[in-house]
Amino acid sequence: MLTIRGLQFDQGPDSEEIETVQWGQYYKKNGTHYIIYEEIMEGFEEPIRNVIKFREREMNLMKRGMVNVYMAFEEHKKNVTNYLTPYGSLLIGMDTRRVKFTEGDEEIRLQVEYALEANYEYLADCRIEIRVQPAGKTMPDARMKLSKKDIADAKKKPHDKGESDSRMRM
């Protein structure tokens, strides 16, 4: 079970924390954690496939489907990418301040803090918190295995598939 909570800090007193709970798959290989899950965008039937890959001081998020993006969050680095939606493309930047995770017997917690930009203009300071727990509390070691294709897809960067990759390190 995957719980994702996000908050934008500079949105005034009416800012709301967004939380979603999803079922997904978890895998760990060579010190790198992988989470794969699907989400449905309101008004569309096609699911968006999400792959979160993280390790010490780094998290990557890849979305494929109605939304396409590869976002790299690396501590003390700024990365820029195109966020492709059914409504158009947006150039976004993530100036990552912190990526931290803790791993226990029954849960993994990941925290990412970053400044968000759109078209090189500052939008907000943001925080993402991700909590991963086994599907059944009676099985603390229950971890779903991913197929070799899922793992290979998670390791690929967009340019490996012949797609344009506009990420830049600044």
Secondary structure, DSSP 4 states (H G I P E B T S, - for coil): -EEEEEEETTS-TT---EEEEE-EEEEEETTEEEEEEEEE-TT--SEEEEEEEEETTEEEEEEESSSBEEEEEETTEEEEEEEEETTEEEEEEEEEEEEEEEE-SS-EEEEEEEEEEETTEEEEEEEEEEEE--S-TT-TT--PPPPHHHHHHHH--GGGGT-----EE-
